[in-house]
Amino acid sequence: MSIFTMVSRRSSRRSLLIAVAAAAALSACGRAPASTGVNSAPAADGKPKPVIKLAENPWTGSSVNVYVAKEILEAQLGYKVEIITIDEKNQWPALAKGDLSASLEVWPSGHGEAIQQYIKDQKVVEDIGNLGVIGKIGWFTPKYVIDAHPELATIDGYKKPENAALFKTAETGDMGQFLTGDPSWVQFDESIIKNNGLNFKVIKGGSEQAVLAAVDTAYSQKKPILFYLWTPHSIHDKYELVNVKLPTPDAECEKNRTAASDKVTCDYAEDVLLKIASAKLKNEAPDAYAMLSKMSYSVGCRQRGYLEDLAGKVSNLASGQEKSRLIALIALASSRIASSLFLSLS
């Protein structure tokens, strides 16, 4: 039995929306059609091609990545693709066993032990290259908060009790609230808060969408909010946000973060996002392996922000407009998939 509960589709409606967003995104950057540079012929031994199982982690960027890959694997290479909902920690043993084929967005600074164990030591998972995105997790607050309290641009400002009190809620009492999302995300905020002497309580909103909704509410009321998020992300085009300066990482802090220790005191690292695959994939599906290895977002396109923003717009359309308009959008997006690629696969 698999170590995770396999869900090939989260819900038919959500899957459809993300698929539409991914399809439309394939034509977004206006690049000419490109060859994938891989062989789409049937397997040489005549056997049916294996099902490709892609990990979908609980954030929008991961969802879009796998649906983009799904479109190419199915439309151009003839594979059946299953999208598996799984968190970023549990995907490692699943890849090692071959229960998953690949995961297309790994933030390596939070997975030092797993990289050492599964890729370097056991060699049961393979690093198949960069996604073409540089990411950075951090603490964010609206610019209007910094305008009113300039000292809150760095972590030192949050040590003052009167400043922590600006962020308190009914749920946190006399403590300030630090808002984060899915409990399965790799995060060190409780350690950073404790080890830097801050009077804040971490509140897990449950999802990326919950964090974004809270930011929308705070902005509409011009209220203070301090939260975990990352760049690149489409919210930075929507609002002026400030990345709070945390202590600069040193060798000791890097070591503690790699070991997932509760002694972390410093900022998150900048990450070159990776793709990883089961070591079995190269032999079982060499053309799929080649395609996923070459998959990389165009440097010239504001890829992540565009994709996430598009996913949100499609979702709003489905909930607030006529169904016929969504169907028309699906037809338009689908007609462009085969002839428009912004992924660097050639």
C-alpha positions in Angstrom: 0.0 0.0 0.0 1.2 3.5 -0.9 2.5 5.7 2.0 0.1 8.5 0.9 -3.5 8.7 0.1 -3.7 9.0 -3.7 -6.1 11.6 -5.1 -5.7 11.8 -8.8 -8.0 14.8 -8.9 -8.7 17.1 -6.0 -12.1 18.1 -7.1 -13.4 18.1 -10.7 -14.0 21.8 -10.6 -10.7 22.9 -9.1 -8.8 20.6 -11.4 -10.6 22.0 -14.4 -9.8 25.6 -13.3 -6.1 24.9 -12.8 -5.9 23.0 -16.1 -7.5 25.9 -17.9 -5.0 28.3 -16.3 -2.1 26.1 -17.3 -3.4 25.7 -20.8 -3.8 29.4 -21.3 -0.4 30.0 -19.8 1.2 27.9 -22.5 0.4 30.7 -24.9 1.0 33.6 -22.6 4.5 34.7 -23.5 4.1 34.8 -27.2 6.9 32.5 -28.1 6.9 30.6 -31.4 6.1 26.9 -31.4 9.1 24.9 -30.2 10.1 21.2 -30.5 10.4 19.4 -27.3 13.5 17.7 -28.5 12.2 14.3 -27.2 10.8 11.2 -28.9 7.0 10.9 -28.8 6.9 7.5 -30.4 5.4 4.5 -28.6 7.6 2.4 -26.3 10.2 0.5 -28.3 9.2 -2.8 -26.7 5.6 -2.4 -27.7 4.4 -2.2 -24.1 1.9 0.5 -23.1 3.5 3.6 -21.7 3.4 3.8 -17.9 1.2 6.3 -16.1 3.2 9.4 -15.0 2.3 10.4 -11.5 3.2 14.0 -10.7 3.2 15.4 -7.1 1.0 18.4 -6.5 2.0 20.2 -3.3 -0.3 22.6 -1.4 0.4 25.9 -3.1 -0.7 27.4 -6.4 2.6 27.5 -8.1 3.0 23.7 -7.7 -0.4 23.1 -9.0 0.2 25.1 -12.1 3.6 23.5 -12.7 2.1 20.0 -12.8 -0.8 20.9 -15.0 1.5 22.6 -17.5 3.6 19.4 -17.5 0.5 17.2 -17.8 -0.7 19.1 -20.9 2.7 18.4 -22.6 3.1 14.8 -21.5 -0.4 13.9 -22.6 -0.8 16.0 -25.8 2.7 15.6 -27.2 4.1 12.4 -25.7 0.9 10.3 -25.4 1.2 9.5 -21.7 -1.6 9.3 -19.2 -0.9 11.6 -16.2 -2.2 11.3 -12.7 -1.8 14.3 -10.4 -1.2 13.2 -6.8 -2.0 15.5 -3.9 0.9 15.1 -1.3 2.9 17.4 0.9 6.5 18.3 0.3 7.9 16.1 3.0 6.0 12.9 2.3 6.8 13.1 -1.4 10.4 12.0 -0.9 9.7 8.4 0.3 7.0 8.1 -2.3 9.4 9.0 -5.1 12.0 6.7 -3.6 9.6 3.8 -3.9 8.4 4.7 -7.3 4.9 5.6 -6.1 5.5 9.0 -7.6 7.2 9.8 -10.9 8.3 13.4 -10.3 7.9 16.6 -8.2 8.4 19.8 -10.1 9.0 22.4 -7.4 11.4 21.7 -4.6 12.7 24.5 -2.4 16.0 22.9 -1.5 17.0 24.9 1.6 14.2 23.3 3.5 15.0 19.7 2.4 18.7 19.4 3.2 18.4 16.1 5.0 16.1 14.6 2.4 18.4 15.6 -0.4 21.3 14.0 1.4 19.4 10.8 2.1 17.5 10.1 -1.0 19.6 11.8 -3.8 23.2 11.7 -2.6 23.3 8.6 -0.3 20.6 6.2 -1.5 20.4 7.4 -5.1 16.7 6.5 -5.3 15.6 10.0 -6.2 17.3 12.1 -8.9 17.8 15.9 -9.2 16.5 16.5 -12.8 17.4 20.2 -13.0 16.3 23.7 -12.2 12.7 24.9 -12.7 14.0 28.3 -13.9 12.7 30.1 -10.9 14.6 31.6 -8.0 12.4 31.7 -4.9 12.7 33.3 -1.5 10.5 32.7 1.6 10.1 35.5 4.0 8.1 37.6 6.4 5.9 40.2 4.8 3.9 43.2 5.9 2.1 45.9 3.9 4.1 49.0 3.1 1.6 51.2 4.9 2.6 49.4 8.1 6.2 50.4 7.5 5.3 53.9 6.6 3.6 54.3 10.0 6.3 52.4 11.9 9.6 52.4 10.0 11.3 50.3 12.7 9.1 47.4 11.6 11.2 47.0 8.5 13.6 44.8 10.5 13.0 42.1 13.1 14.3 44.3 15.9 11.2 46.5 15.6 9.0 43.5 16.5 10.8 42.9 19.8 9.1 46.0 21.3 5.9 45.0 23.2 4.0 48.0 21.9 4.8 47.0 18.3 3.9 43.4 18.8 0.6 44.6 20.2 -0.3 46.2 16.8 -0.7 42.6 15.4 -2.7 41.0 18.2 -6.0 39.4 17.5 -8.8 37.8 19.5 -7.1 34.4 18.8 -3.6 35.5 20.1 -4.7 37.6 23.1 -1.8 39.8 24.2 0.6 38.3 21.7 1.0 39.5 18.1 -0.2 37.3 15.3 2.2 35.8 12.7 0.1 34.2 10.0 1.1 31.3 7.9 -0.7 28.8 5.7 -0.7 25.1 5.2 0.7 23.2 8.3 2.7 20.9 6.0 4.9 23.7 4.5 8.5 23.8 5.5 8.8 26.7 7.9 10.9 27.8 10.9 8.9 30.7 12.1 8.2 29.4 15.6 11.9 28.9 16.1 12.8 32.3 14.7 10.2 34.0 16.9 11.2 32.2 20.1 14.9 32.5 19.5 14.7 36.2 18.8 12.5 36.9 21.8 9.4 38.1 20.0 6.0 38.1 21.7 4.2 36.6 18.7 2.1 33.5 18.2 2.1 31.5 14.9 -1.4 31.1 13.5 -1.7 28.5 10.7 -4.5 29.6 8.4 -4.6 26.3 6.7 -3.8 27.2 3.1 -2.2 29.8 0.8 -5.7 31.0 -0.1 -6.4 31.7 3.6 -3.3 33.8 3.9 -4.2 35.8 0.7 -7.7 36.4 1.9 -6.4 37.7 5.2 -4.1 40.1 3.4 -7.0 41.3 1.2 -9.0 42.0 4.4 -6.1 43.7 6.1 -5.4 45.9 3.1 -9.1 46.9 2.7 -9.1 48.1 6.3 -5.5 49.3 6.4 -4.8 47.1 9.4 -1.4 45.6 10.4 -0.7 42.1 9.3 2.6 40.0 9.4 2.7 36.8 7.4 4.7 34.1 5.7 4.9 34.1 1.9 7.4 34.0 -0.8 8.7 35.6 -4.0 7.9 35.3 -6.8 4.1 35.5 -6.2 1.4 37.4 -8.0 0.4 39.2 -4.7 3.4 41.4 -5.1 1.9 42.9 -8.2 -1.3 43.5 -6.4 0.0 45.1 -3.2 3.0 47.0 -2.0 4.5 44.6 0.5 7.8 44.8 2.5 10.0 41.8 3.1 11.0 42.2 6.8 14.7 41.9 7.3 15.5 38.9 9.5 19.0 38.0 10.9 21.5 37.2 8.1 22.1 33.4 7.9 25.5 32.3 9.2 27.1 28.8 9.1 25.5 27.8 12.4 22.0 28.8 11.4 22.3 27.2 8.0 23.4 24.0 9.8 20.4 24.2 12.1 18.0 24.8 9.2 19.4 21.8 7.3 18.8 19.7 10.3 15.3 21.1 10.8 16.4 22.1 14.3 14.4 24.3 16.7 17.5 26.5 17.1 17.0 28.4 13.8 17.3 32.1 14.4 17.9 33.6 10.9 16.3 34.4 7.6 15.2 31.9 5.0 17.7 31.2 2.2 17.2 32.2 -1.5 16.4 29.0 -3.4 17.0 27.9 -6.9 13.9 25.8 -7.3 14.5 22.2 -8.3 12.7 19.3 -10.0 13.1 15.8 -8.7 12.2 12.4 -10.0 12.1 8.8 -9.0 15.3 7.1 -10.1 13.1 4.6 -11.9 11.7 7.2 -14.3 14.6 7.4 -16.7 14.4 3.7 -17.6 10.6 3.3 -17.4 9.7 6.5 -19.4 12.8 7.9 -21.0 11.0 10.5 -23.2 8.9 11.7 -20.2 12.1 11.9 -18.2 13.8 13.9 -20.9 10.9 16.3 -21.2 10.6 16.9 -17.4 14.4 17.4 -17.2 14.3 20.1 -19.8 11.2 21.8 -18.5 12.2 25.3 -17.4 10.2 28.6 -17.4 11.3 31.3 -19.9 13.5 33.9 -18.3 11.9 36.6 -20.4 8.4 35.9 -19.1 7.0 36.9 -15.7 6.0 33.3 -15.5 5.1 32.6 -11.9 3.2 35.8 -11.2 1.3 35.5 -14.5 0.4 31.8 -13.9 -0.8 32.4 -10.4 -2.8 35.5 -11.3 -4.4 33.7 -14.2 -5.4 30.8 -12.0 -7.1 33.2 -9.6 -8.9 35.0 -12.4 -10.2 31.7 -13.8 -11.4 30.7 -10.4 -13.3 34.0 -10.0 -14.8 33.6 -13.4 -16.2 30.2 -12.5 -17.8 31.4 -9.3 -19.1 34.7 -10.5 -19.9 34.6 -14.2 -22.0 32.5 -16.5 -20.9 28.9 -17.2 -20.9 29.6 -20.9 -18.1 32.1 -20.5 -15.9 29.5 -18.8 -16.6 27.0 -21.5 -15.6 29.6 -24.1 -12.3 30.2 -22.2 -11.6 26.5 -22.1 -12.1 26.2 -25.8 -9.8 29.2 -26.5 -7.1 27.9 -24.2 -7.2 24.4 -25.4 -6.9 25.4 -29.1 -3.5 27.1 -28.2 -1.9 24.3 -26.3 -0.3 22.3 -29.1 1.0 25.3 -31.0 2.3 27.6 -28.2 5.1 26.7 -25.7 6.9 29.0 -23.5 8.8 26.2 -21.8 12.4 25.8 -22.8 12.3 22.2 -24.1 14.2 22.4 -27.3 
